[in-house]
Amino acid sequence: MSGARGGGAGPVGRSTVRGAVPGVGNVGDSTSTAADDQTTAEDGTTSEGATSEGATSEGATSEGEGDGAGAAEDAGAGGSGGGHRAGRGTDRRRRRRRVLRWSAIVLALVIVGGAGAGYLYYEHLNANIKSDKLNLGDAKDRAAETKANEAGQKALNILLIGSDARDTVENQKLGGAKDTFNGPPLADVQMLLHVSADRSNMSVVSMPRDTLLDIPKCTDPDTGEVFRSLTREITNSSLGRGGPGCTVATWEKLTDIHIDHFMMIDFGGVVSMADAIGGVPVCVDANVHSHTSTGKGSGLKLAEGTHDIKGEQALQWLRTRYGFEDDTDLARAKAQHMYMNSMVRQLRSEAKLTNPNGLRKLAEAATRAITVDDGLDSIKKMYDLATELQKVPTERITMTTMPNRYDTVETGRVVPTEDAGKLFRLVREDIALDGKDAAKATASPSPTVTDAAAADEDIAVQVRNGTYTDSLGAARGRASAVTEVLVGKGFTDAKADTSPATTEKTTVIRYPSADLQADALRVAKALGVPAGQVKQSTEVSGVTLFVGADWRSGTAYKAPVEDDKTPASAETMNAADTSQCMHVDPAYSW
């Protein structure tokens, strides 16, 4: 497996593409910072998880920071007054703008526009970046691309991945577990960063690394090795099945959310980025030492109160499980969210890393620390992304954890709940998780039908039982019962599929090609199934009705009434909340 797989600061394994100097481009307009943050957060997320997070938020943040900083400076320099004072104020504003511009363009525009050493350094940073293919799954497992709203704006979805790869001496030292050196990397931190189409808000969804789900078939882009699909597999193993693109494919299959980009970081990357960004304040409500008698724990040791952490200590915080709350991966995700939020606030409130030396260090650390998809393989692309992220205000950034419950078979593992499906729907439909959405343009127009439907009696429909749930099992005979309903409505070519029941949370009608779309919509209308539940899919050969868990009985389908409130089980956390403090398990207090 190539080096890019493991992420990180180690030797470049995969194709070295023009680098997304996240730190660089971002810093510019707060971009650099954001990029940095992105990297950082990812770093944080890295170890066990805070990496992506950190990276994320920050990416967005820094950027935002730039904006905030610029605005604040302008406001401070401005004001009323005339004559000589006004002139000096203007000069100060110009100087401030020059400093911010330098930090924002972070060698992105300034260096690109220069020659000689500047150009060579730009190329040097580009050469630092590692990139990989975005999605390694089959087309049938991929989500449809995000559609623009009526204003022509499109939402952005970025997957942040923290790799636990022990592929270098540094990563081995930081990660421990000597017996896993150079073994398949695990995606111990996974966070989906969603930026709304209008850039008014941002949502981050963390998935616990111990989540059991279906992993699709993935193909290694370097070796051509094919990894067969798996069911009820732990999510963090997806990274070792061809690279980060398989983790992307796994997310798309589960959520049906199209992912535009990914950013991955490893242990060493987290440390280097945390050092480059500087201390980030975190809080614990009691003395804590994450260490067990059997040698488990991150090693984090802090006294009660607020502390600025960076470097290895930041990595320890992001990896801490034993010592926080109930000592689970869920507590670790919460700590990662706190770190990310704090970093966002700090980067946006301070003119941090605005000097050339600081920017250079950050650019160097960022470009060496992360692996990105091929769509972010240049400084310009990263700068453009940062520009979009920085538009989101801090108070509109919401952190969440995928709603889950403990599995009834595999102790210690979790599975998504129905609330998780709702959370993913809100993200898919670009609904803000903080509940502060203003009236928006319709996400997408009604489907355009290019062909007329056949007569009801000529529409062949296969009906399948998809009512199985872990808690209730399958509702027997549903395929036959609904087939009778269709025949009674004139669809005499409807047939029941007697194969074992599958799992469909919501009743859905799938069709394989555009020429059958009108037929599928006609069936939906006859049964009262909303048009939004009619989907094109290469998994079926004809119009196929999957009777879901929402139609376990009766002959009339009642479309579920859904509200757009974020489930309480998602445990939302707002980036502007400065009262956040991790609760310490008394068993780990000193």
VMD Tcl script that draws the C-alpha trace (Angstrom):
set ca {
  {0.00 0.00 0.00}
  {1.45 3.31 -0.99}
  {2.58 5.92 1.49}
  {-0.32 8.18 0.77}
  {-2.53 5.62 2.40}
  {-1.12 6.27 5.78}
  {-1.42 9.97 5.44}
  {1.17 11.92 6.96}
  {4.45 13.39 7.39}
  {6.26 10.34 6.26}
  {7.80 9.73 2.85}
  {5.53 10.50 -0.03}
  {4.02 7.22 -1.07}
  {1.38 7.93 -3.57}
  {1.44 10.29 -6.46}
  {2.93 13.59 -5.45}
  {0.57 16.05 -6.96}
  {0.57 19.77 -6.97}
  {-0.16 20.38 -3.44}
  {-3.05 21.67 -1.81}
  {-1.28 23.91 0.47}
  {-4.12 24.12 2.74}
  {-2.28 26.07 5.22}
  {-0.99 28.25 2.61}
  {-3.84 29.17 0.44}
  {-6.09 29.34 3.37}
  {-4.07 31.53 5.46}
  {-4.22 34.22 2.99}
  {-7.56 35.45 3.70}
  {-7.79 33.78 6.85}
  {-7.45 31.04 4.46}
  {-4.04 30.08 5.40}
  {-5.18 29.83 8.88}
  {-8.17 27.93 7.91}
  {-6.17 25.55 5.90}
  {-3.95 25.20 8.75}
  {-6.82 24.64 10.91}
  {-8.18 22.17 8.55}
  {-5.00 20.33 8.65}
  {-4.77 20.75 12.30}
  {-8.15 19.69 13.10}
  {-7.57 16.78 10.96}
  {-4.45 16.30 12.82}
  {-6.27 16.37 16.00}
  {-8.70 14.09 14.57}
  {-6.03 11.97 13.42}
  {-4.97 9.94 16.14}
  {-8.11 8.53 17.21}
  {-10.12 10.96 15.85}
  {-9.84 14.53 16.31}
  {-7.88 14.94 13.30}
  {-10.36 15.38 10.70}
  {-12.31 17.42 12.95}
  {-9.67 19.74 13.78}
  {-8.81 20.06 10.29}
  {-12.23 20.71 9.26}
  {-13.44 23.22 11.47}
  {-10.35 25.00 11.22}
  {-10.16 24.94 7.60}
  {-13.38 26.66 7.61}
  {-12.44 28.61 10.54}
  {-9.26 30.02 9.61}
  {-10.77 31.17 6.63}
  {-13.55 32.65 8.54}
  {-10.95 34.03 10.76}
  {-9.39 35.87 7.97}
  {-12.65 37.46 7.23}
  {-13.37 38.30 10.77}
  {-9.92 39.65 11.30}
  {-10.07 41.75 8.22}
  {-13.43 43.16 9.14}
  {-12.39 43.92 12.64}
  {-9.29 45.69 11.57}
  {-11.13 47.73 9.03}
  {-13.69 48.69 11.60}
  {-11.06 49.62 14.10}
  {-9.14 51.71 11.67}
  {-12.21 53.37 10.31}
  {-14.66 55.53 12.17}
  {-15.53 59.13 11.79}
  {-13.11 61.95 11.85}
  {-11.35 63.94 9.24}
  {-8.22 65.70 8.34}
  {-4.86 64.36 9.38}
  {-6.30 61.73 11.75}
  {-8.35 60.23 9.00}
  {-5.24 60.01 6.86}
  {-3.30 58.16 9.54}
  {-6.26 55.82 10.05}
  {-6.27 55.09 6.35}
  {-2.56 54.35 6.42}
  {-3.04 51.98 9.34}
  {-5.84 50.23 7.52}
  {-3.65 49.86 4.47}
  {-0.78 48.43 6.51}
  {-3.14 46.01 8.24}
  {-4.61 44.96 4.97}
  {-1.13 44.35 3.59}
  {-0.28 42.10 6.54}
  {-3.52 40.17 6.25}
  {-3.18 39.94 2.52}
  {0.30 38.48 2.90}
  {-0.91 35.96 5.42}
  {-3.93 35.14 3.39}
  {-2.30 34.65 0.07}
  {0.24 32.77 1.98}
  {2.63 32.44 -0.77}
  {-0.35 31.44 -2.81}
  {-0.86 34.61 -4.75}
  {2.11 36.63 -3.57}
  {4.62 33.88 -4.18}
  {2.92 32.68 -7.30}
  {3.15 36.16 -8.67}
  {6.82 36.40 -7.78}
  {9.79 34.90 -9.51}
  {13.06 33.23 -8.63}
  {13.18 31.89 -5.08}
  {9.48 32.62 -4.54}
  {8.48 30.49 -7.50}
  {10.84 27.70 -6.45}
  {9.37 27.69 -2.95}
  {5.87 27.53 -4.38}
  {6.88 24.48 -6.41}
  {8.54 23.02 -3.31}
  {5.28 23.28 -1.37}
  {3.35 21.77 -4.24}
  {5.75 18.84 -4.27}
  {5.06 18.22 -0.57}
  {1.42 17.35 -1.16}
  {0.22 13.80 -1.58}
  {-3.03 13.05 -3.36}
  {-5.20 10.02 -3.95}
  {-8.31 9.03 -5.88}
  {-11.54 10.38 -4.35}
  {-13.84 7.35 -4.54}
  {-12.78 3.70 -4.95}
  {-16.28 2.22 -4.95}
  {-18.44 1.02 -7.83}
  {-20.83 3.45 -9.49}
  {-23.86 1.68 -7.98}
  {-22.65 2.49 -4.46}
  {-22.10 6.18 -5.10}
  {-24.41 9.03 -4.21}
  {-25.73 11.32 -6.92}
  {-23.88 14.61 -7.27}
  {-25.27 17.50 -5.26}
  {-27.66 19.67 -7.25}
  {-27.52 23.44 -7.22}
  {-30.36 25.39 -5.64}
  {-32.42 27.92 -7.57}
  {-29.74 30.54 -6.97}
  {-27.17 28.31 -8.66}
  {-25.33 27.57 -5.40}
  {-24.06 24.12 -4.43}
  {-23.33 22.70 -1.00}
  {-19.89 21.24 -0.28}
  {-19.16 17.97 1.54}
  {-15.62 17.19 2.71}
  {-14.64 14.02 4.56}
  {-11.93 14.49 7.18}
  {-9.97 11.36 8.03}
  {-7.52 10.73 10.85}
  {-5.24 7.77 10.07}
  {-3.60 5.64 12.75}
  {-0.90 4.44 10.31}
  {2.32 3.32 12.00}
  {4.28 3.60 8.76}
  {7.17 5.76 9.99}
  {9.39 5.76 13.07}
  {7.68 8.94 14.27}
  {4.16 7.56 13.81}
  {5.15 4.32 15.55}
  {6.52 6.25 18.52}
  {3.45 8.48 18.75}
  {0.90 5.74 18.17}
  {2.48 2.89 20.12}
  {1.37 -0.71 19.45}
  {4.70 -1.92 18.07}
  {3.16 -5.08 16.65}
  {1.13 -3.02 14.16}
  {4.10 -1.30 12.50}
  {3.51 -0.94 8.76}
  {0.20 -2.76 9.04}
  {-2.99 -1.65 7.26}
  {-3.97 1.85 8.47}
  {-7.29 2.45 10.19}
  {-9.52 5.51 9.77}
  {-9.85 6.16 13.48}
  {-11.27 9.63 12.95}
  {-14.00 10.29 10.42}
  {-15.86 13.58 10.18}
  {-18.09 14.85 7.41}
  {-17.88 18.60 6.95}
  {-20.93 20.03 5.21}
  {-20.92 23.65 4.02}
  {-24.33 24.97 3.03}
  {-24.97 26.07 -0.53}
  {-25.41 29.69 0.53}
  {-22.34 29.46 2.85}
  {-24.43 30.66 5.80}
  {-23.70 27.63 7.98}
  {-21.54 24.57 8.44}
  {-22.28 21.17 9.98}
  {-19.81 18.53 11.11}
  {-20.92 14.92 11.64}
  {-18.52 12.54 13.40}
  {-18.86 8.80 13.04}
  {-17.57 6.66 15.95}
  {-14.69 4.49 14.74}
  {-16.37 1.41 16.26}
  {-19.47 1.73 14.06}
  {-20.62 -1.46 12.32}
  {-21.86 -0.94 8.77}
  {-21.66 -2.27 5.23}
  {-18.44 -1.50 3.37}
  {-18.77 -1.56 -0.44}
  {-16.44 -3.24 -2.89}
  {-13.34 -1.11 -3.44}
  {-10.54 -1.30 -5.99}
  {-6.98 -0.20 -5.17}
  {-6.06 2.41 -7.81}
  {-2.36 1.48 -7.66}
  {-2.38 -2.31 -7.65}
  {-5.81 -3.07 -9.08}
  {-6.54 -5.31 -6.07}
  {-10.27 -5.72 -5.54}
  {-11.62 -5.80 -1.99}
  {-14.99 -7.54 -1.83}
  {-17.93 -5.88 -0.11}
  {-18.44 -6.62 3.58}
  {-21.45 -6.49 5.90}
  {-21.42 -5.48 9.56}
  {-17.78 -4.48 9.40}
  {-16.14 -1.88 11.65}
  {-15.95 1.40 9.76}
  {-12.32 2.28 10.48}
  {-11.12 -0.76 8.49}
  {-12.28 0.90 5.25}
  {-9.03 2.88 4.99}
  {-6.95 -0.28 4.59}
  {-9.00 -1.39 1.58}
  {-7.28 0.62 -1.13}
  {-6.93 3.98 0.61}
  {-9.05 6.93 1.74}
  {-11.22 6.61 -1.35}
  {-12.75 3.45 0.15}
  {-13.65 5.37 3.31}
  {-15.34 7.95 1.06}
  {-17.22 5.15 -0.75}
  {-18.35 3.73 2.60}
  {-19.76 7.07 3.71}
  {-21.60 7.59 0.44}
  {-23.16 4.13 0.58}
  {-24.37 4.69 4.14}
  {-25.55 8.29 3.89}
  {-26.37 8.80 0.20}
  {-24.51 12.11 0.53}
  {-22.16 12.99 -2.33}
  {-18.68 13.76 -1.04}
  {-16.70 16.35 -2.99}
  {-13.30 16.07 -1.29}
  {-11.35 14.36 1.47}
  {-8.41 15.39 3.66}
  {-6.41 12.87 5.67}
  {-3.76 13.30 8.35}
  {-1.71 10.96 10.55}
  {-0.16 11.09 14.05}
  {2.97 12.97 13.00}
  {0.91 15.39 10.95}
  {-1.28 16.22 13.91}
  {1.72 17.04 16.07}
  {3.45 19.18 13.45}
  {0.29 21.09 12.62}
  {-0.58 21.62 16.30}
  {2.90 23.05 16.86}
  {2.64 25.31 13.82}
  {-0.73 26.67 14.89}
  {0.29 27.15 18.50}
  {-1.49 26.39 21.76}
  {-5.24 25.76 21.72}
  {-7.15 26.24 25.00}
  {-9.05 23.22 26.35}
  {-10.81 22.63 29.66}
  {-11.24 19.69 32.06}
  {-13.51 19.80 35.12}
  {-11.08 17.81 37.28}
  {-7.47 16.59 37.30}
  {-7.09 13.85 34.71}
  {-4.47 11.25 33.79}
  {-5.40 8.97 30.88}
  {-3.52 5.85 31.91}
  {-4.57 2.39 33.08}
  {-2.73 -0.29 35.03}
  {-2.55 -2.35 31.84}
  {-0.88 0.44 29.89}
  {-3.92 1.73 28.03}
  {-4.68 5.42 27.67}
  {-3.32 8.38 25.74}
  {-1.00 9.52 28.56}
  {-2.72 12.92 28.78}
  {-2.20 14.50 32.20}
  {-3.81 17.83 33.04}
  {-4.84 19.63 36.20}
  {-8.39 20.91 36.58}
  {-9.07 24.05 34.58}
  {-8.13 25.50 31.20}
  {-4.81 24.81 29.49}
  {-3.19 25.70 26.15}
  {-2.12 22.46 24.47}
  {-0.05 21.82 21.36}
  {2.27 19.24 19.83}
  {2.16 15.77 21.41}
  {-0.15 16.99 24.16}
  {-2.69 18.06 21.53}
  {-2.43 14.59 19.98}
  {-2.99 13.04 23.42}
  {-6.11 15.13 23.92}
  {-7.50 14.13 20.55}
  {-6.84 10.44 21.28}
  {-8.07 10.35 24.87}
  {-10.77 7.82 25.58}
  {-9.92 6.54 29.03}
  {-10.51 9.40 31.44}
  {-13.25 11.37 29.68}
  {-16.90 10.82 30.64}
  {-17.77 7.13 30.10}
  {-14.36 6.16 28.64}
  {-15.79 5.40 25.20}
  {-15.12 6.50 21.65}
  {-18.17 8.74 21.94}
  {-16.49 10.75 24.70}
  {-13.37 11.02 22.58}
  {-15.42 12.46 19.69}
  {-16.83 15.07 22.07}
  {-13.33 16.07 23.17}
  {-12.30 16.37 19.55}
  {-15.25 18.66 18.86}
  {-14.24 20.85 21.78}
  {-10.67 21.11 20.50}
  {-11.85 21.97 17.03}
  {-14.30 24.60 18.25}
  {-11.65 26.18 20.46}
  {-9.19 26.28 17.61}
  {-11.75 27.91 15.36}
  {-12.50 30.60 17.92}
  {-8.87 31.27 18.61}
  {-7.82 31.50 15.01}
  {-10.68 33.81 14.18}
  {-10.30 36.08 17.19}
  {-6.56 36.59 16.94}
  {-4.32 37.78 14.15}
  {-2.49 34.50 14.51}
  {0.28 33.42 12.16}
  {0.19 36.61 10.15}
  {3.97 37.02 9.94}
  {5.93 35.56 7.00}
  {7.95 33.18 9.19}
  {4.87 31.77 10.88}
  {3.14 31.35 7.55}
  {6.09 29.57 6.02}
  {6.26 27.13 8.94}
  {2.56 26.53 8.74}
  {2.64 26.08 4.97}
  {5.50 23.60 5.29}
  {3.76 21.64 8.06}
  {0.40 21.63 6.29}
  {1.67 20.49 2.92}
  {3.67 17.67 4.49}
  {0.96 16.61 6.92}
  {-2.06 15.90 4.77}
  {-3.16 13.71 1.90}
  {-5.98 15.09 -0.25}
  {-8.06 13.90 -3.17}
  {-7.01 14.74 -6.70}
  {-9.55 17.56 -6.80}
  {-7.52 19.49 -4.19}
  {-4.09 18.86 -5.65}
  {-2.95 22.44 -6.11}
  {-2.49 25.56 -4.04}
  {-5.02 27.37 -6.18}
  {-7.70 24.73 -5.58}
  {-7.04 24.79 -1.85}
  {-7.15 28.57 -1.82}
  {-10.50 28.54 -3.64}
  {-11.88 26.06 -1.12}
  {-10.63 28.14 1.79}
  {-12.32 31.20 0.33}
  {-15.64 29.38 0.48}
  {-15.11 28.02 3.99}
  {-14.17 31.36 5.45}
  {-17.60 32.77 4.60}
  {-19.28 30.78 7.39}
  {-19.54 32.65 10.72}
  {-18.31 30.85 13.84}
  {-21.71 30.95 15.54}
  {-23.20 28.98 12.62}
  {-20.79 26.03 12.90}
  {-22.45 22.99 14.51}
  {-20.64 19.81 15.63}
  {-22.59 16.57 15.95}
  {-22.02 12.85 16.44}
  {-23.89 10.28 14.36}
  {-26.76 8.97 16.52}
  {-26.02 5.37 17.48}
  {-26.72 2.57 19.90}
  {-24.67 -0.37 21.13}
  {-24.91 -3.48 18.98}
  {-26.76 -6.42 20.50}
  {-24.30 -8.98 19.12}
  {-20.83 -7.44 19.12}
  {-20.21 -5.89 22.51}
  {-18.52 -2.52 22.38}
  {-19.55 -1.81 18.79}
  {-22.26 0.64 17.78}
  {-24.72 0.84 14.88}
  {-26.56 3.83 13.38}
  {-30.08 4.47 14.69}
  {-33.12 5.85 12.88}
  {-32.06 9.28 14.14}
  {-28.85 8.85 12.14}
  {-30.93 8.46 9.00}
  {-32.74 11.68 9.84}
  {-29.46 13.52 10.48}
  {-28.10 12.37 7.12}
  {-31.31 13.52 5.43}
  {-30.95 17.00 6.90}
  {-27.40 17.19 5.57}
  {-28.47 15.84 2.16}
  {-31.22 18.43 1.94}
  {-28.88 21.19 3.11}
  {-30.88 21.98 6.23}
  {-28.88 23.76 8.95}
  {-28.39 21.65 12.07}
  {-28.53 24.70 14.35}
  {-32.17 25.31 13.44}
  {-31.49 28.86 12.30}
  {-32.18 28.45 8.60}
  {-33.85 31.36 6.86}
  {-36.29 30.62 4.05}
  {-34.25 28.99 1.30}
  {-34.64 28.38 -2.37}
  {-35.85 24.89 -3.18}
  {-32.93 22.48 -3.09}
  {-33.86 20.99 -6.45}
  {-36.75 21.26 -8.91}
  {-39.25 18.46 -9.53}
  {-37.78 15.65 -11.63}
  {-37.81 16.27 -15.36}
  {-39.53 13.37 -17.12}
  {-38.55 12.88 -20.76}
  {-40.90 10.00 -21.56}
  {-44.57 9.26 -20.98}
  {-45.59 6.41 -18.71}
  {-46.95 3.23 -20.21}
  {-50.49 2.09 -19.46}
  {-50.81 0.77 -15.91}
  {-51.40 -2.79 -17.07}
  {-48.22 -2.66 -19.17}
  {-45.89 -1.50 -16.39}
  {-43.89 -4.43 -15.01}
  {-43.28 -3.96 -11.30}
  {-41.28 -6.20 -8.99}
  {-42.19 -5.87 -5.31}
  {-39.65 -6.72 -2.60}
  {-39.97 -6.93 1.17}
  {-37.59 -4.41 2.75}
  {-39.19 -4.26 6.21}
  {-36.40 -5.98 8.17}
  {-35.07 -4.10 11.22}
  {-32.71 -5.30 13.94}
  {-35.32 -4.77 16.62}
  {-38.47 -6.08 14.87}
  {-37.17 -8.45 12.22}
  {-39.16 -8.66 8.97}
  {-42.90 -8.23 8.51}
  {-43.88 -11.43 6.70}
  {-45.81 -11.42 3.47}
  {-45.44 -7.73 2.72}
  {-44.24 -8.21 -0.86}
  {-47.28 -10.34 -1.67}
  {-49.70 -8.05 0.15}
  {-48.54 -4.91 -1.64}
  {-48.45 -6.75 -4.96}
  {-52.15 -7.47 -4.49}
  {-52.74 -3.77 -3.87}
  {-51.00 -2.90 -7.14}
  {-52.91 -5.53 -9.11}
  {-56.13 -4.18 -7.65}
  {-55.17 -0.73 -8.93}
  {-54.69 -2.03 -12.47}
  {-50.97 -2.88 -12.43}
  {-51.63 -6.46 -13.49}
  {-47.97 -7.11 -14.35}
  {-46.84 -6.62 -10.72}
  {-44.95 -9.59 -9.26}
  {-43.88 -10.36 -5.69}
  {-40.22 -11.24 -5.04}
  {-40.16 -14.04 -2.48}
  {-36.48 -13.69 -1.56}
  {-35.56 -12.95 2.12}
  {-36.45 -9.50 3.40}
  {-33.86 -6.76 3.20}
  {-33.57 -3.48 5.10}
  {-35.14 -0.29 3.76}
  {-35.99 2.28 6.41}
  {-38.30 4.06 4.00}
  {-40.37 2.66 1.15}
  {-38.64 3.44 -2.14}
  {-39.19 2.78 -5.84}
  {-36.08 2.27 -7.93}
  {-35.68 2.19 -11.70}
  {-32.54 1.47 -13.78}
  {-32.72 3.99 -16.64}
  {-34.37 7.22 -17.72}
  {-36.81 5.49 -20.06}
  {-38.47 3.86 -17.03}
  {-38.60 6.98 -14.84}
  {-42.14 7.89 -15.87}
  {-43.34 4.34 -15.16}
  {-41.76 4.44 -11.68}
  {-43.37 7.80 -10.92}
  {-46.73 6.48 -12.07}
  {-46.48 3.57 -9.63}
  {-45.51 5.99 -6.87}
  {-48.49 8.22 -7.56}
  {-50.88 5.27 -7.50}
  {-49.61 4.18 -4.07}
  {-49.21 7.66 -2.57}
  {-45.44 7.37 -2.36}
  {-43.74 10.82 -2.60}
  {-41.80 11.50 -5.82}
  {-38.72 12.13 -3.70}
  {-38.72 8.40 -2.86}
  {-38.38 7.41 -6.51}
  {-34.70 6.86 -7.30}
  {-32.65 5.80 -10.30}
  {-30.35 2.88 -9.45}
  {-28.21 0.41 -11.36}
  {-28.95 -2.20 -8.65}
  {-32.30 -3.05 -10.28}
  {-33.18 -4.26 -13.77}
  {-36.69 -2.81 -13.91}
  {-39.17 -0.78 -11.86}
  {-38.81 -2.22 -8.36}
  {-40.84 -1.32 -5.27}
  {-39.09 -1.89 -1.95}
  {-41.70 -2.01 0.82}
  {-39.86 -0.37 3.68}
  {-39.98 -0.49 7.46}
  {-42.36 2.48 7.35}
  {-45.04 0.26 5.72}
  {-45.08 -2.90 7.81}
  {-48.85 -3.35 7.67}
  {-51.98 -2.21 5.90}
  {-52.82 -1.60 2.26}
  {-52.50 2.19 2.20}
  {-49.10 3.83 2.36}
  {-48.80 6.82 4.67}
  {-45.76 8.93 3.93}
  {-43.91 9.71 7.16}
  {-44.29 13.25 8.43}
  {-40.78 14.50 8.99}
  {-39.73 17.59 10.85}
  {-36.44 19.30 10.18}
  {-35.21 19.45 13.77}
  {-31.82 17.97 14.53}
  {-32.25 14.83 16.67}
  {-31.30 15.35 20.32}
  {-29.23 12.16 20.09}
  {-26.85 13.95 17.71}
  {-25.51 15.88 20.72}
  {-24.96 19.18 18.94}
  {-22.21 21.55 20.00}
  {-21.89 25.12 18.75}
  {-18.45 26.44 17.83}
  {-19.12 29.79 19.51}
  {-19.87 28.21 22.91}
  {-16.97 29.11 25.21}
  {-18.35 27.21 28.22}
  {-17.36 23.78 26.90}
  {-15.38 21.67 29.38}
  {-14.72 17.93 29.35}
  {-16.09 15.91 32.25}
  {-13.46 13.67 33.81}
  {-14.18 10.11 34.91}
  {-13.35 10.13 38.67}
  {-11.50 6.82 38.21}
  {-8.85 8.69 36.20}
  {-8.53 11.73 38.41}
  {-5.48 12.39 40.57}
}
mol new
graphics top color blue
foreach p $ca { graphics top sphere $p radius 0.5 }
foreach p [lrange $ca 0 end-1] q [lrange $ca 1 end] { graphics top cylinder $p $q radius 0.2 }
display resetview
